[in-house]
Amino acid sequence: MSPLAEKKLKKIHRLDQFILYKKLKVLENKPEPSGVKKLKGYNLFRLRVGKYRIVYERTATKVYVPIIGHRREVYNLLKRLF
C-alpha cells in the first residue's frame, strides 16, 4: 500500500476503516473479487466499498494499492498521480 493510501485510510471514520481493511485482506487472497472493474485508460482496477473506492494494480505475485478514498475525490487524485 502506498503512503498516500495509508494517509487517506487513516482519515476515514473507524467503522469504514474496518470494512476497508476487510476488503484489503480479501484482495490479498483473491486479486479479483466480485464487483471489480478495470479503469479505462489505466492498468488499474477499482473495488467499490460503499462510498469509498480502492484503486489497485495487480501483478502476478502481489497487489499494490496506490489510492483509497471517497468516490468524489479518488478519480481526481488518480488523474493527478498518473
N, C-alpha and C positions, 0 to 999 in steps of 0.2 A: 504494500500500500504506500502511496506517495505521501510525503509530508503534508501536501495541500489537502489530500483526502482525510488524513488523520486530524488536521486542524478543523476542517469543516465538520467532521463527525463529532468532535468534542463540543461544538457549539449547538448541537441538536439536543432537543429535550430527551431526558433519560429513557423514557419509555420507547421513544422512537429509536434511540441508540441501541437498545436491547434488541429490537426487531431487526435493525440493520446488521448487527453483529451476527444474529442467527442466519440471515441470508448470506453473509460473507462466508460463514462456515459451510453452508450448502455449496457455494461457489468453489470452495477449496476441493470438495469431494466430487462435485459434478459440475464441470465448467459450462454446461448449457442446460440449466433447469428450465422448466416451462415458463413462458412469458418473456423470454429473452428475444431481443430484436437487434439486428445489425444496424448500425448507424450509417446512413448514406454519406458517402464521401470520406469515410474514415475506416480504418481497420480496427474498429472498436465495437463493443456490444453494450447494450444497456439493459438493466433489470429494474423494473418498476417495483417499488416497495412503498405502497401508499402514495403519499405526496412527495416522496423522495426518489431519486434515481441513483443507481450505482452504475457508473460507466467503467468498463474494464476491457482489457486486452488479454487475450489468451494465447499462449504458445503451447508447444507440445508437452511441456513439463509443468508449467505453472500459470497462474492468473495474476495479472498486475492491475491494480485499481488506481488510476490517476485522479479520478474525481468522484466525490459523493456530495450530493447536495439537493436542495429543494428543486422541484421541477421547473420553477420560474427562472432560476439562475444557472442551473447546471449547463445548459446548452450555450449560454453566453460565455461562460468560463471555458467551455470546450473550444469555442471559436478563437478565444484569445490564446489558449495554450497550443493549439495545433494549427 
